[in-house]
Amino acid sequence: MRGIIPLKEEKNMADLREKVVEDRGIISRIQTIIPGFSGYRAKEDLRAADNMLRMQLAERLAATRREVEGCRSVMASNYSLEHMERVGVLINRLKAVEQEVSHAAQGYSGISAKVRVGEAELNKLYEYDYSLASSLAEMAADAQKLKAAASSDNKTSIKENIEAMMARLEAFEATFRRRLAVVTGTGA
C-alpha cells in the first residue's frame, strides 16, 4: 500500500487546530494577549488548520491515484486491455479532483477579503473534511481491491471496482463542492 496515508481518528482531525496553536512562535503567542489581535490570530490559526486538512485530503487522493496507476500498469503487463480506457478516465478524474482540493478557496480570509468564514462555519468544514477523509479511506480500500482484480486478471471484478471507485469519487466531489460553497459563502 505504497503512499497511502492512514486515516486518523476524528479526534486527530480536531487536534490539527491544537497543533497550529502549539506551533505558533513567541510573537504569535504574544499577539493572542494583545487586545484586538486575539480574535484575528485565532481565526488565522483556524485558516491554517483548514489548509493543512485540505492538503492531507489532496495527498490521500494522490496516493489513491498512484495505486490506480499501478493497477493500470499491471493490466497492461497482463494484456488486459478491455477496461484500460475506463481506468484511464478514473485516473484523470482523480487528478482533477486532487487539483480542485489542493487549490480550493481557504477558510477564513483576512481582514480585507470579500468572503469571510467564521469559526462556526470552519467547524462545519471540519465535519465535511472528516466525511471526505473517510471517503478517501474507502477509495484506498477500493484501489486495493482493483489491484487484486487486475493481478488476477478478473475482468468482471476490474469493471465492478472501477465503477465503485467512480461512484465514490463522484460522491466525494459533491461533498467537496458543498464544502466549497461554505468557504466561498455561496451556500450553507
Summary of the structure (lengths in Angstrom):
residues: 188
radius of gyration: 19.6
end to end distance: 36.7
largest distance: 67.6
contacts: 564
relative contact order: 0.14
helix: 75%
strand: 0%
